[in-house]
Amino acid sequence: MRGLTVNISSNIYNFTDYREFLKDRYRQLKINDPLFSFRHFSKSAGFGSPNYLKLVMDGKRNLSAEAIAKFAKGLRLDNHESEYFRYMVDSNQCENAGKKKVFEAKLLYLRELFKVKTLIPELYDYYHEWYHAAIREMIKKGAVKADPGAIAQALTPAITDAEAQASIELLMKLKFVGKTTDGHLVANETAEVDSTTDAMAQKIHHEQMAELATQSLYTQSAETQDFESLTLSLPLDKVIELRSKIQELVRAVAANASHSPSDAVYQLNVQFFALTKAVEAKKEEVTARSLTA
């Protein structure tokens, strides 16, 4: 039986080039397990070609979305590392300047999030999947039988029984919910978490909910959704005022929310963001460019 060292010293968050990371990770895995090889990797990751990893390392092959997931498995990356690896590949292989900038911003965010490992790791996981908040809200309506299958099918879109079971365990670990002696889940009153930690982790949650909102445009009827959109020009003082009103709206809705067992769970998203730079910022940018020309 081979003795494997659990702690792999290469740190993915130190890399922005995924091919360079692959070379370093391969070296580290080889140190920890002398029998690890390109052939061993291909077998564990599910590739037919025994030298596929070598081809990608050398820039002779790119990675598809499916291949990225297989590489994460073969390289023994955890969930957080796998997400960073995916964005690193997307960033390196993307030829669209706008999309590339988004991927690079996500990489920077994930590197910063990694630094805050004093934060509750489970909280990161909570915001990482949309359905944790949905299941928690289901339980707030009233005691719910701890039946992963029934909980999974109650969601829109439905999740797997295994995902529902893992979510229940996570919610209990965070003490967001508890379990009664007769096998029902009940909501707990919980202490506030560190605000910086919470804000960083919520970015992932907001992204997930935006994706769900897009899906609902095509999968739900008008009775269960409402989309309004407005493009307008605003001075800075009005921007501050509008942001305040949005926050007040969300707080008011949350304060008046009922928790009747007959209620369905809904998601309220409010997005407000700039589509252009401020005029002053544009002028400063033009001036800076002229000085360096």
C-alpha positions in Angstrom: 0.0 0.0 0.0 1.4 3.4 -1.0 1.7 6.1 1.7 0.4 9.4 0.3 1.2 12.7 1.9 -2.1 14.5 2.2 -0.7 18.1 2.2 0.3 19.1 -1.3 2.6 22.1 -1.0 1.9 23.7 -4.4 -0.6 26.5 -3.9 -3.0 27.0 -6.9 -3.7 30.6 -5.7 -0.2 31.6 -6.5 -0.7 30.9 -10.2 -2.5 32.8 -13.0 -1.2 30.5 -15.9 -2.9 27.1 -15.6 -0.3 25.3 -17.7 2.4 26.5 -15.3 0.2 25.3 -12.4 -0.1 21.9 -14.0 3.6 21.5 -14.2 4.1 22.4 -10.6 1.2 20.3 -9.4 2.5 17.3 -11.3 5.9 17.7 -9.7 4.4 17.9 -6.3 2.1 14.9 -6.8 5.1 13.0 -8.0 7.1 13.9 -4.9 4.2 12.8 -2.7 3.5 9.6 -4.7 6.5 8.3 -6.7 4.1 6.0 -8.7 2.1 9.0 -9.9 2.6 9.4 -13.7 1.0 10.8 -16.8 -0.6 7.4 -17.4 -1.8 7.2 -13.8 -3.3 10.7 -14.1 -5.2 9.8 -17.3 -6.6 6.6 -15.8 -7.8 8.4 -12.6 -9.2 11.4 -14.5 -11.0 9.3 -17.2 -8.9 10.1 -20.3 -8.1 7.6 -23.0 -4.8 9.1 -24.0 -2.0 8.2 -21.5 -0.1 11.5 -22.2 -3.1 14.0 -22.3 -1.8 15.9 -19.3 1.7 16.3 -20.9 0.0 17.6 -24.2 -1.9 20.2 -22.2 1.2 21.2 -20.2 3.1 21.8 -23.4 0.4 23.9 -24.9 -0.6 21.3 -27.6 -4.1 20.8 -26.3 -6.7 23.2 -24.7 -9.2 22.1 -22.1 -13.0 21.9 -22.6 -15.5 22.4 -19.7 -15.7 18.6 -19.4 -12.0 18.2 -19.4 -11.6 20.9 -16.7 -13.7 18.8 -14.3 -11.7 15.7 -15.1 -8.4 17.5 -14.5 -9.7 18.8 -11.2 -10.4 15.2 -10.1 -7.1 13.8 -11.5 -5.1 16.6 -9.8 -6.9 16.0 -6.5 -8.2 19.5 -6.2 -10.8 20.4 -3.5 -14.0 22.2 -4.4 -12.6 25.7 -3.9 -9.4 24.9 -5.9 -11.5 23.4 -8.7 -13.4 26.6 -9.0 -10.2 28.7 -9.2 -8.7 26.2 -11.7 -11.8 26.5 -13.9 -11.6 30.3 -14.0 -7.9 30.2 -14.6 -8.4 28.0 -17.7 -11.3 30.2 -18.9 -9.1 33.3 -18.5 -6.1 31.8 -20.3 -8.1 30.4 -23.2 -10.6 33.2 -23.6 -10.1 35.4 -26.7 -12.9 37.9 -25.9 -11.4 40.9 -24.1 -14.5 41.7 -22.1 -15.1 38.1 -20.9 -11.4 37.7 -20.1 -11.6 40.8 -17.8 -14.5 39.2 -15.9 -12.6 35.9 -15.5 -9.5 37.8 -14.2 -11.6 39.7 -11.7 -13.1 36.4 -10.4 -9.5 35.0 -10.0 -8.5 38.1 -8.0 -11.6 37.7 -5.8 -11.0 34.0 -5.2 -7.4 34.7 -4.3 -8.5 37.3 -1.7 -11.2 34.9 -0.4 -8.5 32.3 0.1 -6.5 34.7 2.2 -9.4 35.0 4.6 -9.3 31.4 5.7 -10.0 32.6 9.3 -13.6 32.9 7.9 -15.9 30.0 8.5 -15.2 27.5 5.6 -18.8 26.2 5.9 -20.1 29.8 5.3 -18.3 29.8 1.9 -20.0 26.5 1.1 -23.3 27.9 2.2 -23.2 30.8 -0.3 -21.6 28.6 -3.0 -24.8 26.7 -3.9 -28.1 28.5 -4.2 -30.2 25.7 -2.8 -28.8 26.0 0.7 -30.6 29.3 1.3 -33.7 28.0 -0.4 -33.9 24.9 1.9 -33.2 27.0 4.9 -36.1 29.2 4.0 -38.3 26.2 3.5 -37.5 25.1 7.0 -38.3 28.6 8.4 -41.9 28.2 7.2 -42.4 25.3 9.6 -40.9 22.0 10.6 -39.9 19.9 7.5 -39.4 16.2 7.6 -35.7 15.3 7.1 -36.4 13.6 3.8 -33.7 14.5 1.3 -35.7 13.1 -1.6 -38.8 15.2 -0.8 -36.7 18.3 -0.2 -34.8 17.9 -3.4 -37.9 17.6 -5.5 -39.6 20.6 -3.9 -37.0 22.9 -5.3 -37.1 24.6 -8.7 -35.0 23.5 -10.4 -34.8 20.2 -8.5 -31.5 19.0 -7.1 -30.3 15.4 -6.4 -31.1 13.5 -3.2 -27.3 13.5 -2.4 -27.1 17.3 -2.7 -30.2 17.8 -0.5 -28.6 15.5 2.2 -25.3 17.4 2.0 -27.2 20.6 2.3 -29.1 19.4 5.5 -25.8 18.4 7.0 -24.2 21.8 6.2 -27.2 23.8 7.6 -27.0 21.8 10.8 -23.2 22.3 11.0 -23.7 26.0 10.7 -26.5 25.7 13.3 -28.9 27.4 10.9 -31.3 24.4 11.5 -31.7 21.7 14.1 -33.4 18.3 14.1 -36.2 17.2 16.5 -36.4 13.8 18.1 -39.2 12.8 15.6 -36.9 13.5 12.6 -38.1 17.0 11.6 -35.9 20.0 10.7 -36.5 23.3 12.4 -35.0 26.7 12.0 -32.6 28.1 14.6 -31.9 31.7 15.6 -28.2 32.2 14.9 -25.6 34.8 15.8 -24.4 37.2 13.1 -21.2 36.2 11.3 -18.3 38.4 10.6 -19.5 41.1 8.1 -16.3 41.0 6.0 -16.5 37.3 5.6 -20.1 37.3 4.9 -19.8 40.0 2.2 -17.0 38.2 0.4 -18.8 34.9 0.4 -22.1 36.5 -0.8 -20.6 37.5 -4.1 -20.7 33.9 -5.2 -24.3 33.7 -4.0 -25.4 36.7 -6.0 -23.8 35.3 -9.1 -25.7 32.0 -8.7 -29.0 33.8 -8.1 -28.5 35.9 -11.2 -28.0 32.7 -13.2 -31.2 31.2 -11.7 -33.0 34.4 -12.6 -31.9 34.0 -16.3 -33.1 30.4 -16.3 -36.5 31.4 -14.8 -37.2 33.7 -17.8 -37.7 30.6 -19.9 -38.8 28.0 -17.4 -41.5 29.8 -15.3 -44.8 31.5 -16.1 -45.7 35.1 -15.4 -47.6 34.1 -12.2 -44.3 33.3 -10.4 -41.9 35.9 -11.7 -41.6 39.6 -12.5 -38.8 41.3 -14.3 -38.5 45.1 -14.6 -35.6 47.0 -16.2 -34.7 50.7 -16.6 -31.7 52.3 -18.1 -31.2 55.9 -16.9 -28.6 58.6 -16.2 -28.0 59.6 -12.6 -25.6 62.0 -10.7 -23.6 60.6 -7.9 -25.8 61.9 -5.1 -28.8 60.2 -6.7 -26.9 57.0 -7.0 -26.2 57.0 -3.3 -29.9 57.8 -2.6 -31.1 55.0 -4.9 -28.8 52.4 -3.3 -30.2 53.4 0.1 -33.8 52.9 -1.2 -32.9 49.5 -2.6 -31.5 48.5 0.8 -34.6 49.8 2.6 -36.8 47.9 0.2 -35.0 44.6 0.8 -35.1 45.1 4.6 -38.9 45.9 4.5 -39.7 42.8 2.4 -37.6 40.7 4.8 -39.3 42.2 7.9 -42.8 41.5 6.5 -42.1 38.0 5.1 -44.5 35.4 6.5 -43.5 31.8 7.3 -46.7 29.9 6.7 -46.3 26.2 5.7 -48.4 26.9 2.6 -46.0 29.6 1.3 -43.7 28.9 -1.6 -40.1 30.2 -1.4 -39.2 33.1 -3.8 -36.0 34.9 -4.6 -35.9 38.6 -4.8 -32.9 40.0 -6.7 -32.3 43.7 -7.2 -29.3 44.6 -9.5 -28.1 48.1 -9.9 -24.8 48.8 -11.7 -23.0 51.2 -14.0 -23.2 50.8 -17.8 -20.8 53.7 -18.5 -18.0 55.6 -16.7 -18.8 58.9 -15.0 -18.1 61.9 -17.2 -15.4 63.2 -14.7 -13.7 59.8 -14.8 -13.7 59.8 -18.6 -12.1 63.3 -18.6 -9.4 62.2 -16.2 -8.7 59.1 -18.3 -8.4 61.2 -21.5 -6.1 63.7 -19.7 -3.9 60.9 -18.4 -3.6 59.4 -21.8 -2.6 62.7 -23.4 0.1 63.2 -20.8 1.6 59.8 -21.4 1.4 60.0 -25.2 
